[in-house]
């Protein structure tokens, strides 16, 4: 974990943001298996958390379907809509 030394004030719904972080970290932990790693960094200009993992990433066929309604690679149908910036990295940007 690499956190910026300054914690800026950001206008957001704390409980919803917490749920987003929990879901992203849960997805990352499922992607990495037992030997992987999850990296968390924060930046202050712009205010931005970054979460990356060492999972295998997604193939081009799956990437093309990410925004399809009800698409999931999990048998239970649960999903989290993220736009991957690389095969195993997703970023969320928050501007104040």
GROMACS elastic network, one bead per residue, 0.5 to 0.9 nm:
[ bonds ]
;  ai    aj funct       b0    kb
    1    38     6  0.84972   500
    1    39     6  0.59056   500
    1    41     6  0.58932   500
    1    42     6  0.87410   500
    2    39     6  0.79630   500
    2    40     6  0.62318   500
    2    42     6  0.67160   500
    3     6     6  0.83709   500
    3     7     6  0.87100   500
    3    40     6  0.76902   500
    3    41     6  0.52957   500
    3    43     6  0.72796   500
    3    49     6  0.87889   500
    4     7     6  0.69617   500
    4    41     6  0.75004   500
    4    42     6  0.54715   500
    4    43     6  0.55570   500
    4    44     6  0.67316   500
    5    43     6  0.89418   500
    5    44     6  0.88464   500
    6    43     6  0.87231   500
    6    44     6  0.71629   500
    7    42     6  0.89923   500
    7    43     6  0.89272   500
    7    44     6  0.73896   500
    7    47     6  0.89882   500
    8    44     6  0.66673   500
    8    47     6  0.73611   500
    9    96     6  0.82418   500
   10    47     6  0.79323   500
   10    94     6  0.80753   500
   10    95     6  0.80015   500
   10    96     6  0.59333   500
   11    14     6  0.88115   500
   11    96     6  0.68996   500
   12    15     6  0.89144   500
   12    16     6  0.82015   500
   12    17     6  0.72141   500
   13    16     6  0.54367   500
   13    17     6  0.60579   500
   13    18     6  0.85357   500
   14    17     6  0.51607   500
   14    18     6  0.60180   500
   14    19     6  0.86124   500
   15    18     6  0.50766   500
   15    19     6  0.62565   500
   15    20     6  0.87310   500
   16    19     6  0.50647   500
   16    20     6  0.62678   500
   16    21     6  0.87457   500
   17    20     6  0.50119   500
   17    21     6  0.62822   500
   17    22     6  0.86053   500
   18    21     6  0.51521   500
   18    22     6  0.61274   500
   18    23     6  0.86063   500
   19    22     6  0.50215   500
   19    23     6  0.60845   500
   19    24     6  0.85657   500
   20    23     6  0.51891   500
   20    24     6  0.61696   500
   20    25     6  0.86135   500
   20    80     6  0.89636   500
   21    24     6  0.51540   500
   21    25     6  0.60634   500
   21    26     6  0.83599   500
   21    51     6  0.89853   500
   22    25     6  0.52886   500
   22    26     6  0.59398   500
   22    27     6  0.85257   500
   23    26     6  0.50405   500
   23    27     6  0.60602   500
   23    28     6  0.85063   500
   23    80     6  0.73122   500
   24    27     6  0.51340   500
   24    28     6  0.61242   500
   24    29     6  0.86203   500
   24    51     6  0.78380   500
   24    80     6  0.77144   500
   24    82     6  0.87222   500
   24    90     6  0.87984   500
   25    29     6  0.60729   500
   25    30     6  0.86043   500
   25    38     6  0.78337   500
   25    51     6  0.77153   500
   26    29     6  0.51182   500
   26    30     6  0.63132   500
   26    31     6  0.86825   500
   27    30     6  0.51586   500
   27    31     6  0.62147   500
   27    32     6  0.88629   500
   27    79     6  0.88908   500
   27    80     6  0.80841   500
   28    32     6  0.62774   500
   28    33     6  0.89244   500
   28    37     6  0.86516   500
   28    38     6  0.67933   500
   28    51     6  0.84729   500
   28    52     6  0.76365   500
   28    53     6  0.60124   500
   28    54     6  0.84238   500
   28    55     6  0.73211   500
   28    88     6  0.89080   500
   29    32     6  0.54444   500
   29    33     6  0.66138   500
   29    34     6  0.85140   500
   29    36     6  0.80114   500
   29    37     6  0.80269   500
   29    38     6  0.72549   500
   29    53     6  0.80251   500
   29    55     6  0.85187   500
   30    33     6  0.58968   500
   30    34     6  0.89033   500
   30    55     6  0.84956   500
   31    36     6  0.82478   500
   31    53     6  0.78008   500
   31    54     6  0.79456   500
   31    56     6  0.71587   500
   31    57     6  0.78856   500
   31    88     6  0.89592   500
   32    35     6  0.67733   500
   32    37     6  0.65905   500
   32    38     6  0.78864   500
   32    53     6  0.67424   500
   32    54     6  0.58669   500
   32    56     6  0.73329   500
   33    36     6  0.58870   500
   33    37     6  0.88053   500
   33    55     6  0.75335   500
   34    37     6  0.87586   500
   35    54     6  0.89695   500
   36    53     6  0.72185   500
   36    54     6  0.54544   500
   36    55     6  0.65732   500
   37    52     6  0.84428   500
   37    53     6  0.56247   500
   37    54     6  0.55543   500
   37    55     6  0.79895   500
   38    51     6  0.70862   500
   38    52     6  0.57844   500
   38    54     6  0.67004   500
   38    55     6  0.88016   500
   39    50     6  0.78629   500
   39    51     6  0.56082   500
   39    52     6  0.50848   500
   39    53     6  0.59841   500
   39    54     6  0.85931   500
   40    49     6  0.72008   500
   40    50     6  0.56927   500
   40    52     6  0.66244   500
   40    53     6  0.88175   500
   41    48     6  0.83405   500
   41    49     6  0.57702   500
   41    50     6  0.51078   500
   41    51     6  0.65876   500
   41    52     6  0.87503   500
   42    47     6  0.74342   500
   42    48     6  0.56504   500
   42    50     6  0.60453   500
   42    51     6  0.87807   500
   43    46     6  0.65994   500
   43    47     6  0.54482   500
   43    48     6  0.50776   500
   43    49     6  0.63330   500
   43    50     6  0.81108   500
   44    48     6  0.64082   500
   44    49     6  0.88103   500
   45    48     6  0.74680   500
   45    95     6  0.86067   500
   46    93     6  0.75839   500
   46    94     6  0.71540   500
   46    95     6  0.60635   500
   46    96     6  0.80465   500
   47    93     6  0.69186   500
   47    94     6  0.56224   500
   47    95     6  0.59312   500
   47    96     6  0.73008   500
   48    91     6  0.80332   500
   48    92     6  0.64779   500
   48    94     6  0.56530   500
   48    95     6  0.77775   500
   49    91     6  0.70539   500
   49    92     6  0.62766   500
   49    93     6  0.69653   500
   49    94     6  0.81964   500
   50    89     6  0.83991   500
   50    90     6  0.71556   500
   50    91     6  0.51390   500
   50    92     6  0.65684   500
   50    93     6  0.83428   500
   51    89     6  0.68405   500
   51    90     6  0.63207   500
   51    91     6  0.63912   500
   51    92     6  0.83664   500
   52    55     6  0.88472   500
   52    88     6  0.65810   500
   52    90     6  0.63111   500
   52    91     6  0.79637   500
   53    56     6  0.88369   500
   53    57     6  0.88301   500
   53    88     6  0.60924   500
   53    89     6  0.64325   500
   53    90     6  0.88948   500
   54    57     6  0.80164   500
   54    88     6  0.65829   500
   54    89     6  0.84989   500
   55    58     6  0.89627   500
   55    87     6  0.87798   500
   55    88     6  0.60708   500
   56    87     6  0.76457   500
   56    88     6  0.66466   500
   57    86     6  0.80479   500
   57    89     6  0.79329   500
   58    61     6  0.82311   500
   58    62     6  0.62703   500
   58    63     6  0.63895   500
   58    84     6  0.89513   500
   58    87     6  0.56539   500
   58    88     6  0.72164   500
   59    62     6  0.54715   500
   59    63     6  0.62024   500
   59    64     6  0.88076   500
   59    87     6  0.77179   500
   60    64     6  0.61880   500
   60    65     6  0.88960   500
   61    64     6  0.53276   500
   61    65     6  0.68517   500
   62    65     6  0.52769   500
   62    66     6  0.64395   500
   62    72     6  0.89819   500
   62    73     6  0.80752   500
   63    66     6  0.53414   500
   63    67     6  0.85474   500
   63    83     6  0.87986   500
   63    84     6  0.81564   500
   63    87     6  0.88110   500
   64    67     6  0.77368   500
   64    68     6  0.85556   500
   65    68     6  0.53463   500
   65    69     6  0.88259   500
   65    71     6  0.68411   500
   65    72     6  0.87697   500
   66    69     6  0.84295   500
   66    71     6  0.66962   500
   66    72     6  0.79411   500
   66    81     6  0.71316   500
   66    82     6  0.78955   500
   66    83     6  0.78083   500
   67    70     6  0.85893   500
   67    71     6  0.74796   500
   67    81     6  0.71073   500
   67    82     6  0.86371   500
   67    83     6  0.85651   500
   68    71     6  0.55273   500
   68    72     6  0.89600   500
   69    72     6  0.89912   500
   70    77     6  0.72629   500
   70    78     6  0.84906   500
   70    79     6  0.79539   500
   71    74     6  0.89928   500
   71    77     6  0.75189   500
   71    78     6  0.88560   500
   71    79     6  0.76236   500
   72    75     6  0.75574   500
   72    76     6  0.83230   500
   72    77     6  0.55387   500
   72    78     6  0.66227   500
   72    79     6  0.58007   500
   72    80     6  0.87313   500
   73    76     6  0.87538   500
   73    77     6  0.74950   500
   73    78     6  0.85501   500
   73    79     6  0.80446   500
   74    77     6  0.55741   500
   74    78     6  0.65337   500
   74    79     6  0.75824   500
   75    78     6  0.79820   500
   76    79     6  0.89480   500
   82    90     6  0.67396   500
   82    91     6  0.82878   500
   82    92     6  0.86967   500
   83    86     6  0.89435   500
   83    90     6  0.64638   500
   83    91     6  0.78583   500
   83    92     6  0.89981   500
   84    87     6  0.64024   500
   84    88     6  0.71570   500
   84    89     6  0.59084   500
   84    91     6  0.74190   500
   85    88     6  0.79711   500
   85    89     6  0.59129   500
   85    90     6  0.55799   500
   85    91     6  0.69301   500
   86    89     6  0.52283   500
   86    90     6  0.71275   500
   87    90     6  0.84972   500
